[in-house]
Amino acid sequence: MLRVAVVGSGPSGCYTAQHLVQLDPGARVDVLDRLPCPYGLVRYGVAPDHEKIKSLQNGLRTVLEHERVRFLGAVPVGPDGVPAARLRELYHAVVHCVGAAADRRLGIPGEDLPGSWSATEFVSWYSAHPDAADTGFLRGVRSAVVIGVGNVAVDVARMLARGTRELRPTDMPDAALTALAASEVTRIHMVGRRGPAQARFTTKELRELGTLPDTAVQADADDASLDPAFADPSGLPPPRRRNVEVLRAWTAPPRADALRLIRLRFFLRPVEVLARNGRVGAVRFERTVPDGLGGITGTGRFEDIEGQLVLRSVGYRGVPPAGLPFDAATGTVPHLAGRVLRGGAVAPGEYVAGWIKRGPTGVIGTNRSCAKETVTSLLQDAPSLTARALPDDPLPALRAEGVDPVLWQGWQSIERAESRLGASLGRGVVKLADWTSLMAAARDAGEAVTGP
């Protein structure tokens, strides 16, 4: 009987567990997560107003409720929890599906001023991640600068412009809802260093900006005209052509009665975050132009854009998983079809899937094929892996390491607590936003727990 630990309960972890139990009728899988809640970025990274994408949790739930899959939440792996080497002793194989947890930095002066944040920190706050801090993101903010032109940048710009009426039906924590309702933000600048034809948002996400009540959207015509493909997008790949067509429709002057304005700027490279009264006051950008080779070059001309809040959304990067080799250049774990490589040789029983395997690329569905490749490698190795005897159940040994896992009944108890909280506030489900509340709700399950 093959017993596998999957570290991480986001899409890549759940799809890995799903492929394992589908392809091996005897496999038993423990899905470990350092948080007491499952689903990873589907719970803590998808914007609360995107109910259709959030509904992917239903499919992940089906995996975690499989009779041969067990969820073990609140189990950190590494120096502050269960050592990775200990996991390898307790399971025939360990698959690390830990994503890319760090944000890329701009590397410019002033980036660490008060009021300058990564977009992920802002997303974590309004998504109720228990590690997020309520730092008063919006206090005293009239104008915000979002650096980046991908889907996360679109998400945070949209959330800054959303009204209480649209956000109240979501599962957003009440503190974030209250802060956004009181927001005085009227100008949101979304800025990219290249042209509109190179922007990475999807057309569906982009169009959504134009549907926001009381909000106008304008694409700067002077910026866009620097892109040769903007005047005639017919030669672009279809996704980029559709983006350009949407942006072309937004070059007209914005309507005067809008309470808020989202302005999309292009060919501006951030060079410094400027201070005003000890915190962010503006961002200085250098004008760029196409270099004729698909890239850009600086012009030596600069422009300052006012903003008391700066959110950088320039990509993610993997961090070294405890006990695993790591390639700092790519931000990934070296592997061969999902098999971890140590010094160029395959490490028996160690595997990776998801962003820590391939880098922060693709959409949620990309994790299916990525996980299947890793599981295929693992099952090819299974005859040699299962030759090693294991304890009947690793759970007592995990508890001996000082962790007290939140099992599925505990997660269900958290869900009930979030439903009660929402009802008390006259809303639907409202997320618990701190460790104390989550763990108290989990321990309130009051049920004996057994597992496969």
N, C-alpha and C positions, 0 to 999 in steps of 0.2 A: 504494500500500500504506500503510494507516494504521498508524502506530507510536505507541503510547501508553505513558506511564509512570504506574503506579498507586503512590502513596506510602502504604504500609501494607498488611500482609498478613493482617490480621484478617478477620472475616467480611465487612465492607463492602468491603474491598479485593479479596478473592477473588471475591465476587459481582459486583463491577464487572468484573473480568477475565473472568469466566464469560459475562456478558451480551455483552461486546465480541466475544469469539471466536464466540459462538453467532449473533449478529446480523450480524456482518460477516465473511464467509469469508476475507477477506484481512488482517484486523487482526492485528498482532503486539503483544504486551503484555509489558512488563517490570514485575514487581511488586517494588518496593523496600521494604526495612524496615531500620530502624537496628539491629535485633537480628539475630543470625545465625540465629535460629530463626523459622519462620513461625507463623501462626495467631493472633497477637495475644492477645486476652482469652480465647479458647478454651483456649490453653495456659497463660496466666498469670493468669486471672481466675476460671475455673471451679474450684470446690472439688475437690480430688483424689479425694474419695470419691463424686463424681458421674460415674460412668463413662459413663452413657448420654449426658449432655450433652457430655462430653469426646469421645465417639465422633463428634461433628460434624467433628472433624479429618479423618475419612476422606473426607467430601465435599469439604472444602477441599483436601485432598491431590490429589484427582482434577483439580481446577481447575489447581493449580500444576504438575501433570505433563502438562498439555495441550501438544501439540507446538508451539503458537504462543504459549505463555506461558513466561516465564523468571523464576525467583526470583533476586533479587539481595539477599542479606542483608548485614548489617553496613555498610549505606550510609546514614549520617545525611544528612538534607537540611537545609541551613541554614548558619549561621556556622561550625560545626565539621565540615562535610562538603561536600556538593555544593550550591552556591547554587541556590535555586529558579529564578533567572533562567537559569542554565546548563541546567537540565533543560528549560526551555521552548525552548532552542536545539537540544537534542538529540532532542526528540520533537515530533510534531505536536500532541499534547495531553498534559496532566498532570492526573491526578485525585488530589486529596488526600483520603485516607481515614484520618486520623490520630486519630480518636476524641476523647474528652474526658479529657485526661490529669491534670487537677488535681482534688483533693478540695475540696468546700465546707468552710468552716471554721465553727465555732460563734460566733466573735467574742466570747468571754467571757474574763474574767480566769482565769489559770492554765492556759489551753489548751496552752501550750508547756512545761509542767512535764515533767520526766522521768517516763516511764510513761504519757504521754498521746500517742496516735498516731491517725492516720487508719486506718480499717479496711483501706483499700487497701494501706498499708504492711505490715500484718500479713498480708494475703492474699498480697502479693508475696513475703514471706519464706517462707511455707510452700508457695508455688507455684514456688520456685526462680528468681524473676526475677533476672537477673544484676546489676541495679542495687540490689537489696534488701540491706540491712545486717542482720546478726545482732546485734541490739541488746539481747539478753537480755530479750525481751518478758516472759517468764514467771518470771523470777528473783524470788523472794520474794513472788509473787502468790498470795493465797488467795481474793480476791474480785475479779471483773472487772465493769466497767460498760460495756455496749454501748449507745451512744446512737443510736437509730434503730430503725425497725420495718419495714424492707424486706428483700428477699431476701439482700442482702449481710450485713445484721445477723444474720439467721438463720444464714447460712453460718459466720460467725466464732464465733457462740455455739455452734453444733454442733461446730466443730473444737476449741473449748476443752473440750468435754465428751467428745469421742471418746477411746476407749482405744487402746492400742498394737495390740491384736488387729485392730481395724477399720481402722487406718491403715497397718499394715505392708504389706498387698497393694497399696497405691496407689503412684504414682510420686513421692510426696513426698520431698524431699531428706533424707538421713539425719540431718543436723544438726537439722532441724526435727522429725523423728520422735523423735529422742532427747530433745529439749527438751520436747515434748508428753507423752512417756512419763513424764518426771520431774516433770511439772506437779503442783503442790499446790492448784490451783484447785478449790474445792468450791462456790462460789456465783457464778452468772452472772446479772446483772441486765440485761435488755433493756428499754429505756425509750423511750417515745414521748411527744411533747408533746400529741398529740391522742388521740382515743379508739380503741377496738378496731375500730369500724366504718370508720375512716379508714386503718387500717394497710395498707401497700402490699405485704406479702409475699403470695405465692401460697399457696393452701391446701395444695398438695402439699409445698412446702418447710416450711410450718408444722407439718403433721402429722408430718414426719420427726423433729422434736424429741421427740415422744412415743414414738419407737421406740428411743431411745438406751439401751444397756445401763447399768445402775447409775445412771441419771439420772432424777430426777423433774422434772416441769414444773408450774408453778403460775401461773395468771393471777390477779392481785390482784382479788378480788371488789369491794372498796370502790372501787378505781379504775374498774373496768368499769361499776359501777352509775351513774356520772356520765353515761354515754352512753345516751340514751333508746333507741337502737336495740339496745342489748345485751339488754334485757328481752324485746323483741319484734323480732327481726331480719327478720320476714317481708316488710317493705317494702323491704329492701335489694336492690341488684343481686346476682345469684347468686354471683359470686366473693366479695363482701364478706359475704354471708349465710353462706357456708360457713366463712369465717374465724371469724366470731362463734360459729357453732355449735361449732367446735373449741375455741375459748377458753372457752366456757361449760362445757364438759366438764372443763376444767382448773381450775375455781375451788374444787374440793374441797381439803382439806388434803393436802399431798404425803405420800407413803408415807415412813415413818420409816427404812426400811432403805437408802434410796438414798445412794450415796456423794456425788452431786452434785445440786445443785438449780439449775434455770433458772427464774428468776422474771420474768414479763412484767408490766411496769408501764405505766400510761397516765396521760394528763393531767398530765405532769410536764415542765416546760421547764427545761433546764439554764441556770443563771445564773453558776456559778463552779466551777472545779476547785480543790479545796482541797489544800493541801500538808501532808504529814506527813514530818518528817525530810528535807526538801529534795526530795521527790518526791510523786507523786500519792498521796493518802490517802483522798479521798472526792470526791463531786460533790454540789454543792448545787443542788437543783431547786426551782422555784416551782410550786405547785399551780395548774393551769389548770382552767377549766370551759368548756363549750360556750357560745358567745355567742348562739346562736339563729339565726345567719346562715351557719352552716357552718364557722365558725372557732372560735377559742378566745380567752379573755381571762384575764389573771392575777388571782390572788386575794390576793396579798400574804402568803400562807402558804408556808413553806419546809420542805423535808425534805432531809437529808443521807443519801446512800447510800454506804456504805464500798466502796472499791475501790482496789487498788494498780495496776490496769491500767485505762485508759480507752480505748475504741476508738470513734471517732466514725464513723458511717455515715449521713451526711445528704445524700448525693448527690455528683455529679461536675460538673465545669465544664470547658469547653474553654479551651485556652490559645492565644495567637496563633501560628498557623503562620508560620514564617519566610517572608517575602516576600509574604504575602497580607494583604488587608484583614481587619479583625476588628471585630465588634460586641461590645464589652465588656458591654453590658447583657444580651445573650442568650448570650454565650459561644460564638458561632458565626461563620462566615464569611458575609457577605452574598452571596446568590445568587438566581438566577432559574431554577427547575427544575434546579438543579445547576450552572448557569453562574455563575462568580464575577463579582461586580459590583464595579467600582472606581469610586468616585464616582458611583454610580448607573448606570453604563454597563457592558455586558457586556465582560469581558476575554477576548479571543479565545484559545482553547486552554487556558483554566484552568477547572477543575471541582472540585467537592467532593461527597462522599458520606459517609454514616454520621453519627456523632454531631457531627462538626465542621460538618455541614450542617444538621442538624435539632435538635441538642441531645441530652442523654442520656435518650432516651425509647425505649420499645419493648423487645422481646425480640430475640434473635439473628436470628430469621426476619424481623423488620421490615426488616433491612438489604437483603433481596432486592428488595423493591419500591422502596426508596429508591435502590439502585444502578441499577435498571432505568430509573427516571426520569432519572437523570443520564446514563446511557449513551444513552438515546433522544435527549436534547439534543445530546450529543457527535456522534452519528452524523448528526443533521440538519445539524450544522456541518461535517461531514467534507469535503465538496467544496472548501470554501475553505481548510480547514486543510491538506489534502494538496497544495495547490498549492506549498507551500514545500519545497525540496529539503533532505534530511537526510543525514548520514553513513550509510554502509551498515550500520554497527553502532555504537551509542553506547558499547559497553563500553570500548574503548580510551580514549575521551574521558573517561569516568567515572574510569578508573584514573589518568588524567593529573591529575585533581582531587585525587589523594592518597588515594583509597579503593581497597580491594582486596576486591571483593565475595565473599561466600560464596555460591556457586551451589548448585544442587540436590544435586550430588554431595557438597558439603561438609555440607549438612544431613543427608543420609543417613549420612554418617560420624559426625555427632553422635548420631544415633539408634543406631548400632551401639555407640558408646562408652557410651551410657546403658544399653543392654542388658547390656554387659559389666560395668558398675558394679553393676547390680542383681544379676547372677549372683554376683559376688564377695561380695555382702552377704547372699546367700541370699534375695533378693527378686526381684520382677519388674523391669520397667524402673524405673530411678531417675534422676531428672533431675540433670544437671550444673547447679550453682548459681552459678557465677562465670564472669566473662568469660574468664579465662585458660584454664580447662578447656574451655570451649565453643570458643574459637578454636583451641586446640591440636587438639581433636578434628576441627574443620572442615578444618584444613590438612592433616590426616592422610589426606584423601581420596585423594591421589596419582593423580588422574585428570585428563587434559587436558579442558578445558571449552570447549564451543562453545555457541552459542545461536542463536535465530532472528534 
